[in-house]
């Protein structure tokens, strides 16, 4: 009997140590991991999946490896600004001839995937990582190998419902050379908020996500001075760099908080 008790205690000890060694969190650790994340976001990543936005071959994006609970709850974006401000960017986009992904609602623009899926990467897909913590600088990813795009916030951590809207300085290099005198536009959108618009809505000053015009600020430097975020959560930014008849694209993603 004594020997049986000792063997049982030993087995319990081994099971407990095995749980620690395998990295399984106890209740306190799990709570801390949960509390470190923004309240509206949860991780669902699996090994080998992109955690962020995956750019699909058709130009649309799917949120991968995480979920935004506000999207699941169907929260609608707030609209700021006047009608003139909201209609300006789409008119400018039509004049430029820039194209954006188009697909009738009800069609499978996500190519069989769903937002929140653990999307595995393929050669035809591009992963744009999302850091769940607030940041002020980002390095874009692009399928154009020589294109290097970096962005930084003009006003600190990004926030929605901000009294002074957000802005970005964007630096663009082609290899080691600054890209000057280019037509640079930024498309900001929430791809996972696509219930009413394939591709997801844009900010309040570009709700149809047609693209916001930047101004040249120096050698290879461009400034986007006004982005009126109408929701918090993960946002995808597409930087379109047009030189002559050619347009290259780069992408970065950021988490927008609340002021």
C-alpha positions in Angstrom: 0.0 0.0 0.0 2.8 2.4 0.9 4.6 1.6 -2.3 1.4 2.3 -4.3 1.0 5.8 -2.7 4.7 6.6 -3.5 4.3 5.6 -7.1 1.1 7.7 -7.5 2.8 10.8 -6.0 5.8 10.3 -8.3 3.5 10.1 -11.4 1.7 13.3 -10.3 5.1 15.1 -9.9 6.2 13.9 -13.4 3.0 15.1 -15.0 3.3 18.6 -13.4 6.9 19.0 -14.4 6.1 17.8 -18.0 3.4 20.5 -18.3 6.0 23.2 -17.3 8.6 21.8 -19.6 6.2 21.7 -22.6 5.4 25.4 -22.1 1.8 24.8 -21.1 0.7 27.9 -19.1 -0.9 27.6 -15.7 -4.0 29.6 -15.0 -2.0 32.7 -13.9 0.2 32.6 -16.9 -2.8 32.2 -19.3 -4.5 35.2 -17.7 -1.3 37.3 -18.1 -1.0 36.3 -21.8 -4.6 37.3 -22.3 -4.3 40.6 -20.5 -1.3 41.6 -22.7 -3.4 41.7 -25.8 -5.8 44.5 -26.8 -9.3 43.6 -25.4 -10.8 43.2 -28.9 -8.2 40.8 -30.4 -7.5 37.2 -29.9 -4.7 35.0 -31.3 -5.6 31.9 -33.2 -2.3 31.3 -35.0 -1.0 27.8 -35.8 2.5 26.9 -36.9 3.3 27.9 -40.4 0.4 30.4 -40.7 0.7 34.1 -41.4 -0.3 36.3 -38.4 -1.6 39.4 -40.1 -3.1 40.1 -43.5 -2.5 37.8 -46.4 -2.6 39.4 -49.8 -4.2 37.0 -52.3 -3.4 36.7 -56.0 -6.6 38.6 -56.9 -5.5 41.6 -54.8 -7.8 41.2 -51.9 -6.6 40.5 -48.3 -7.8 38.1 -45.6 -7.1 38.5 -41.9 -5.0 35.4 -40.8 -4.0 33.9 -37.5 -6.0 36.4 -35.4 -9.6 37.6 -35.0 -11.1 41.0 -34.3 -14.1 40.5 -32.0 -15.6 43.8 -33.2 -15.8 42.3 -36.7 -17.5 39.2 -35.3 -20.0 41.5 -33.4 -20.7 43.5 -36.6 -19.7 46.9 -35.2 -20.2 49.6 -37.8 -17.6 52.3 -38.4 -18.3 55.8 -37.4 -18.3 58.5 -40.2 -16.5 61.7 -39.5 -16.0 64.8 -41.7 -18.2 66.3 -44.3 -19.5 64.9 -47.5 -17.0 66.9 -49.6 -14.0 65.4 -47.7 -15.5 61.9 -48.0 -16.0 62.2 -51.8 -12.7 63.9 -52.7 -10.4 60.8 -52.7 -12.6 58.6 -55.0 -12.7 61.5 -57.6 -8.9 61.9 -57.5 -8.5 58.1 -57.9 -10.7 58.1 -61.1 -8.5 60.8 -62.6 -5.3 58.9 -61.9 -6.5 55.7 -63.6 -5.4 53.7 -60.5 -7.1 50.3 -60.2 -8.2 48.7 -57.0 -9.6 45.2 -56.5 -13.2 44.9 -57.6 -15.7 42.1 -57.1 -19.5 42.0 -56.7 -20.7 41.3 -53.2 -21.7 37.7 -52.8 -18.8 36.5 -55.0 -15.9 34.6 -53.3 -13.3 37.4 -53.3 -11.5 35.6 -50.5 -10.9 32.5 -52.7 -12.5 30.0 -50.3 -10.9 31.5 -47.1 -12.4 33.2 -44.1 -11.2 36.0 -41.9 -9.6 34.5 -38.9 -8.4 31.3 -40.7 -4.8 30.2 -40.2 -3.8 30.9 -43.8 -0.8 28.9 -44.9 1.6 30.8 -47.2 2.1 30.0 -50.8 4.3 31.6 -53.5 1.4 33.5 -54.9 0.5 35.0 -51.5 2.1 37.8 -49.5 2.1 38.0 -45.7 1.8 41.4 -44.1 2.4 40.9 -40.3 0.4 42.7 -37.7 1.9 43.6 -34.3 -0.9 43.5 -31.7 0.9 46.2 -29.7 0.9 49.8 -30.7 3.8 51.0 -32.8 5.0 54.1 -34.6 7.3 52.7 -37.3 6.7 50.0 -39.9 8.6 48.3 -42.7 6.4 47.4 -45.7 6.6 44.2 -47.6 6.4 44.0 -51.4 6.7 41.5 -54.3 8.9 44.1 -56.0 12.3 43.1 -54.7 14.1 46.4 -55.1 11.3 48.4 -53.6 11.9 49.4 -50.0 9.1 51.3 -48.2 9.2 52.5 -44.6 6.5 54.4 -42.7 6.4 56.3 -39.5 3.6 58.0 -37.6 3.6 61.8 -37.5 1.7 61.9 -34.2 2.7 58.9 -32.1 0.6 55.8 -31.5 -2.3 55.5 -33.9 -5.8 56.2 -32.5 -9.3 56.5 -33.7 -11.6 59.3 -32.6 -8.5 61.4 -32.4 -8.9 65.1 -32.0 -6.0 65.6 -34.4 -6.2 63.0 -37.1 -3.3 60.7 -37.8 -0.6 61.0 -40.5 2.4 59.3 -41.9 5.8 60.0 -43.4 6.7 57.4 -46.0 10.3 56.8 -47.2 10.7 55.0 -50.6 13.9 53.6 -51.9 14.6 51.6 -55.1 17.6 49.6 -54.0 20.0 52.3 -52.6 18.4 55.2 -54.5 15.6 57.4 -53.1 12.5 57.4 -55.3 11.7 61.0 -56.1 8.8 62.7 -58.0 6.6 59.6 -57.9 2.8 59.6 -57.6 2.4 58.0 -54.2 -1.0 57.1 -52.8 -2.0 55.2 -49.7 -5.0 52.9 -49.5 -6.0 52.3 -45.8 -8.7 49.7 -45.2 -10.0 47.0 -42.8 -10.3 44.0 -45.0 -12.2 41.9 -42.4 -15.0 44.5 -42.3 -16.3 43.5 -45.7 -19.9 42.8 -45.0 -21.1 45.7 -47.2 -18.1 46.3 -49.4 -15.7 43.7 -50.8 -12.2 44.5 -49.6 -13.4 46.3 -46.5 -14.0 50.0 -45.7 -11.5 52.8 -45.5 -11.1 55.6 -43.0 -13.7 58.4 -42.6 -11.9 60.7 -45.1 -11.6 57.8 -47.7 -14.5 55.5 -46.9 -14.5 53.7 -50.2 -10.7 53.0 -49.9 -9.8 54.6 -53.2 -6.5 56.0 -52.1 -5.2 59.1 -50.3 -2.7 61.4 -52.0 0.7 62.1 -50.4 2.8 65.2 -50.9 6.5 65.1 -51.7 8.5 66.1 -48.6 12.1 65.5 -49.7 14.3 63.0 -51.5 12.4 59.8 -51.4 10.1 61.2 -48.6 6.3 61.6 -48.9 3.8 62.8 -46.3 0.2 61.8 -45.8 -1.0 64.4 -43.4 -4.5 63.3 -42.6 -6.0 59.9 -41.9 -9.3 59.9 -40.0 -9.5 56.4 -38.5 -13.1 55.6 -37.6 -12.5 52.3 -35.9 -9.8 50.7 -33.8 -8.2 47.3 -34.6 -5.9 46.0 -37.3 -5.6 48.1 -40.5 -3.9 47.3 -43.8 -2.1 50.0 -45.7 -1.3 49.6 -49.4 1.3 52.1 -50.7 1.0 52.6 -54.5 4.2 54.0 -56.1 3.5 55.1 -59.7 6.5 56.1 -61.9 5.6 56.7 -65.5 3.3 54.0 -66.6 4.4 51.5 -63.9 2.9 51.1 -60.5 4.5 49.1 -57.7 2.8 48.2 -54.4 4.0 47.7 -50.9 2.0 46.8 -47.8 2.3 47.4 -44.0 -0.2 46.8 -41.2 -0.8 48.5 -37.9 -3.0 48.3 -34.9 -5.1 51.4 -34.2 -6.1 52.0 -30.6 -8.4 54.5 -29.0 -7.3 58.0 -27.8 
